[in-house]
């Protein structure tokens, strides 16, 4: 294979999220499980003229960094699967869309594809009124943390910040301004951090909300696996199409590792090492090259 064949191949093809879904749909149960939405930044700290790269906030670095924004809709079920069913590359300069608009596009696509999850799990970034209203409109349920300054009403015609209302252990039903009624719970960690969790399913208890929201950790594991096992942030191409195709290939490589993990209960790292482990052992037993030791 010519040394420039991979770069030329990345430029020629057009690999899209729709192709990923064609491969993934046989491995998800659209009427059960959970849909999780989140984004991550593919770090490109030294890029100069690379397309798709923008300054944006990274939760990993807790700072604004240079990188490519990747939004993902992940499906997980009772076996804690990590199945990517849709994704978007954030590039407002090209398509004019915000992250919230990309999220809404993915939700509409999921509805068109027949999804009806038990719950949609979000982080605070995706709890805008437009996003929550869209989920409500299609009769889906959501669970998400809310910021302490969200405006709610515990009594009619009297609005307060969420942090100002009294929330009992069993939670309280309040009216989120410009949205509707939700149930809110308050948790306090051992180090004193206060967090507020909410859902439009007012029948849930605090323990059920905590159990459901722990499923959101699957997408954090997914992002770590993408970066560590499939090298999604390592492409050095400057062209936007090459970067998009590399992202698709990395996601599909992870998807293959995940299917292998589900089938064999083999970790992603072990699956990769098993490919070369025997070759390394054989080479060490009979190395082709000998190190020249210095006698100085």
C-alpha positions as CSV (number, residue, x, y, z in Angstrom):
1,X,0.0,0.0,0.0
2,X,1.3,3.4,-0.9
3,X,2.2,5.7,2.0
4,X,-0.3,8.3,0.9
5,X,-3.1,5.8,0.3
6,X,-4.8,6.3,3.7
7,X,-4.9,10.2,3.4
8,X,-6.3,10.0,-0.1
9,X,-8.9,7.4,1.0
10,X,-10.1,9.7,3.8
11,X,-10.5,12.6,1.3
12,X,-12.5,10.6,-1.2
13,X,-15.1,8.9,0.9
14,X,-18.1,10.4,2.7
15,X,-18.8,8.4,5.8
16,X,-21.9,9.7,7.6
17,X,-23.8,8.9,10.9
18,X,-26.5,7.3,8.8
19,X,-24.1,4.6,7.8
20,X,-23.2,4.0,11.4
21,X,-26.8,3.6,12.3
22,X,-27.3,0.9,9.6
23,X,-24.6,-1.1,11.3
24,X,-25.8,-0.4,14.8
25,X,-29.5,-0.9,14.6
26,X,-29.3,-4.7,14.8
27,X,-27.7,-4.4,18.2
28,X,-30.1,-2.1,20.0
29,X,-33.6,-2.5,21.3
30,X,-35.4,0.7,20.2
31,X,-38.4,0.3,22.6
32,X,-36.4,-0.1,25.8
33,X,-33.1,1.0,27.3
34,X,-31.8,4.5,27.7
35,X,-30.6,7.2,25.2
36,X,-27.8,9.4,26.6
37,X,-26.6,12.6,25.1
38,X,-23.3,14.3,25.7
39,X,-20.4,16.0,24.0
40,X,-16.6,15.9,24.2
41,X,-13.7,17.8,22.7
42,X,-11.1,16.1,20.6
43,X,-8.0,18.1,21.7
44,X,-6.0,19.8,18.9
45,X,-3.8,22.1,21.0
46,X,-1.1,22.7,18.3
47,X,-3.4,23.0,15.2
48,X,-2.9,26.1,13.1
49,X,-4.9,25.7,9.9
50,X,-7.0,22.6,10.7
51,X,-10.6,22.8,9.7
52,X,-13.4,22.0,12.3
53,X,-11.1,23.2,15.1
54,X,-12.6,25.8,17.4
55,X,-11.9,27.3,20.8
56,X,-14.5,25.6,23.1
57,X,-15.1,24.6,26.7
58,X,-13.8,21.2,27.7
59,X,-15.2,19.4,30.7
60,X,-12.0,17.3,30.9
61,X,-9.7,20.3,31.2
62,X,-12.3,22.6,32.9
63,X,-11.1,25.3,30.6
64,X,-11.5,26.6,27.0
65,X,-9.3,24.6,24.6
66,X,-8.7,24.2,20.9
67,X,-10.4,21.1,19.5
68,X,-13.1,19.5,17.5
69,X,-16.5,19.2,19.2
70,X,-18.2,15.8,19.0
71,X,-21.8,15.3,20.2
72,X,-23.1,11.7,20.6
73,X,-26.3,9.9,21.2
74,X,-25.6,6.6,22.9
75,X,-27.9,3.7,23.6
76,X,-27.4,1.5,26.6
77,X,-29.6,-1.3,27.9
78,X,-29.8,-3.8,30.8
79,X,-26.3,-5.2,30.0
80,X,-24.7,-1.7,30.2
81,X,-23.9,-1.6,26.4
82,X,-22.1,1.3,24.8
83,X,-23.7,1.5,21.4
84,X,-23.4,4.9,19.5
85,X,-26.5,5.4,17.4
86,X,-25.9,8.9,16.2
87,X,-23.4,11.7,16.4
88,X,-22.7,15.3,15.1
89,X,-19.5,17.3,14.6
90,X,-19.9,20.8,16.0
91,X,-18.9,23.3,13.3
92,X,-21.1,26.4,13.5
93,X,-19.1,28.2,10.9
94,X,-20.2,25.6,8.3
95,X,-23.8,24.6,9.2
96,X,-24.8,27.5,11.5
97,X,-26.1,25.1,14.2
98,X,-25.6,25.2,17.9
99,X,-25.0,22.2,20.1
100,X,-28.6,22.3,21.2
101,X,-29.8,22.3,17.6
102,X,-27.6,19.3,16.9
103,X,-29.1,17.5,19.9
104,X,-32.6,18.3,18.7
105,X,-31.8,16.9,15.2
106,X,-30.5,13.6,16.8
107,X,-33.7,13.3,19.0
108,X,-35.9,13.7,15.9
109,X,-33.8,11.2,14.0
110,X,-34.1,8.7,16.9
111,X,-37.9,9.1,16.9
112,X,-38.0,8.6,13.1
113,X,-35.9,5.4,13.6
114,X,-38.5,4.0,16.0
115,X,-36.8,4.7,19.3
116,X,-39.0,4.9,22.5
117,X,-36.5,4.7,25.3
118,X,-37.3,4.3,29.0
119,X,-35.6,7.6,29.7
120,X,-33.4,10.2,28.0
121,X,-30.4,11.1,30.2
122,X,-28.9,14.5,29.9
123,X,-26.3,16.8,31.6
124,X,-27.0,20.4,32.5
125,X,-25.9,21.7,29.1
126,X,-28.8,20.0,27.3
127,X,-31.5,21.1,29.7
128,X,-32.6,24.2,27.8
129,X,-36.3,24.8,27.6
130,X,-36.3,24.0,23.8
131,X,-34.7,20.6,24.4
132,X,-37.0,19.6,27.3
133,X,-40.1,20.7,25.4
134,X,-39.1,18.6,22.4
135,X,-38.7,15.5,24.6
136,X,-42.1,16.3,26.1
137,X,-43.7,16.8,22.8
138,X,-42.8,13.2,21.6
139,X,-44.0,11.8,25.0
140,X,-40.6,10.7,26.2
141,X,-39.3,10.9,29.8
142,X,-36.0,12.6,30.8
143,X,-33.8,12.7,33.9
144,X,-31.1,15.4,34.3
145,X,-29.4,17.6,36.8
146,X,-30.5,21.3,36.9
147,X,-28.5,24.3,37.8
148,X,-29.3,26.0,41.1
149,X,-30.4,29.2,39.4
150,X,-33.2,27.7,37.4
151,X,-36.5,29.6,38.0
152,X,-39.2,27.4,39.5
153,X,-42.5,27.9,41.4
154,X,-43.4,25.8,44.4
155,X,-46.6,27.9,45.0
156,X,-48.7,29.5,42.3
157,X,-47.4,32.9,40.9
158,X,-44.4,32.9,43.2
159,X,-41.1,32.2,41.4
160,X,-37.7,31.5,43.0
161,X,-34.3,30.1,42.2
162,X,-34.2,26.3,42.6
163,X,-31.7,26.7,45.5
164,X,-34.2,28.9,47.4
165,X,-37.0,26.3,47.8
166,X,-37.2,23.7,50.5
167,X,-36.8,20.2,49.0
168,X,-37.7,17.3,51.3
169,X,-35.9,13.9,51.1
170,X,-38.7,12.4,48.9
171,X,-38.5,15.3,46.5
172,X,-41.0,18.0,45.5
173,X,-43.1,18.7,42.4
174,X,-42.6,22.3,41.1
175,X,-43.3,24.3,38.0
176,X,-40.3,25.0,35.9
177,X,-40.8,28.5,34.4
178,X,-42.0,28.4,30.8
179,X,-41.9,24.6,30.8
180,X,-44.3,22.7,33.1
181,X,-44.3,20.5,36.2
182,X,-41.3,18.5,37.1
183,X,-40.1,16.6,40.2
184,X,-36.9,17.8,41.8
185,X,-34.6,16.0,44.3
186,X,-31.6,17.4,46.2
187,X,-28.4,15.5,47.0
188,X,-25.5,16.6,49.2
189,X,-22.2,14.8,48.8
190,X,-19.8,14.0,51.7
191,X,-17.7,17.0,50.9
192,X,-20.7,19.3,50.9
193,X,-21.4,19.7,47.2
194,X,-25.2,20.2,46.5
195,X,-26.7,18.9,43.3
196,X,-30.3,19.1,42.0
197,X,-31.8,16.3,39.9
198,X,-35.1,16.6,38.0
199,X,-37.4,14.6,35.8
200,X,-40.7,15.0,34.0
201,X,-41.8,11.6,35.4
202,X,-43.3,12.8,38.7
203,X,-43.9,9.2,39.9
204,X,-40.3,8.5,40.4
205,X,-38.7,8.2,43.8
206,X,-35.3,9.6,44.8
207,X,-33.7,6.1,44.7
208,X,-35.1,5.4,41.3
209,X,-33.8,8.7,39.9
210,X,-30.3,7.9,41.3
211,X,-30.4,4.4,39.9
212,X,-31.5,5.6,36.5
213,X,-29.0,8.5,36.3
214,X,-26.1,6.3,37.0
215,X,-26.6,4.9,33.5
216,X,-25.3,8.2,32.2
217,X,-21.8,7.1,33.2
218,X,-21.9,4.8,30.2
219,X,-21.2,7.8,27.9
220,X,-18.2,8.9,29.9
221,X,-16.8,5.4,29.6
222,X,-17.6,5.6,25.8
223,X,-15.7,8.9,25.4
224,X,-12.7,7.5,27.3
225,X,-12.7,4.3,25.1
226,X,-12.9,6.4,21.9
227,X,-9.8,8.4,22.9
228,X,-7.7,5.6,24.4
229,X,-8.6,2.7,22.2
230,X,-9.5,4.0,18.8
231,X,-7.3,7.1,18.6
232,X,-10.2,9.4,17.6
233,X,-8.2,12.6,18.4
234,X,-5.0,11.6,16.7
235,X,-5.8,12.4,13.0
236,X,-3.5,15.2,11.8
237,X,-5.3,15.9,8.5
238,X,-6.2,19.5,7.9
239,X,-9.1,18.9,5.6
240,X,-12.6,18.8,7.1
241,X,-13.8,15.8,5.1
242,X,-10.7,13.8,6.2
243,X,-11.3,14.6,9.8
244,X,-15.0,13.7,9.6
245,X,-14.2,10.3,8.0
246,X,-11.5,9.6,10.6
247,X,-14.0,10.3,13.3
248,X,-16.4,7.9,11.7
249,X,-13.8,5.2,11.4
250,X,-12.7,5.6,15.0
251,X,-16.3,5.4,16.2
252,X,-16.9,2.3,14.1
253,X,-13.6,0.7,15.4
254,X,-14.8,1.3,19.0
255,X,-18.2,-0.1,18.0
256,X,-16.5,-3.3,16.8
257,X,-14.6,-3.5,20.1
258,X,-17.8,-3.1,22.1
259,X,-19.6,-5.9,20.2
260,X,-16.6,-8.1,20.9
261,X,-16.8,-7.1,24.6
262,X,-20.5,-8.0,24.8
263,X,-20.0,-11.3,23.1
264,X,-16.8,-12.5,24.9
265,X,-16.8,-10.4,28.1
266,X,-13.3,-9.2,27.0
267,X,-12.3,-5.7,27.8
268,X,-11.4,-3.3,25.0
269,X,-7.8,-3.1,26.1
270,X,-7.4,-6.9,26.3
271,X,-9.1,-7.3,22.9
272,X,-6.5,-5.0,21.3
273,X,-3.5,-6.6,23.1
274,X,-4.6,-10.1,22.2
275,X,-4.1,-9.3,18.5
276,X,-0.3,-8.7,18.9
277,X,0.5,-10.4,22.2
278,X,1.6,-13.8,20.6
279,X,3.6,-12.0,17.9
280,X,5.5,-10.0,20.5
281,X,6.2,-13.1,22.5
282,X,7.5,-15.0,19.5
283,X,9.7,-12.0,18.5
284,X,11.2,-11.8,22.0
285,X,12.1,-15.5,21.8
286,X,13.8,-15.0,18.5
287,X,14.5,-11.3,17.8
288,X,15.5,-10.3,14.3
289,X,17.7,-7.5,15.5
290,X,20.2,-7.5,18.3
291,X,20.9,-4.4,20.4
292,X,24.5,-3.2,20.2
293,X,25.7,-2.7,23.7
294,X,28.2,0.0,24.3
295,X,31.5,-1.0,26.0
296,X,32.5,2.6,26.8
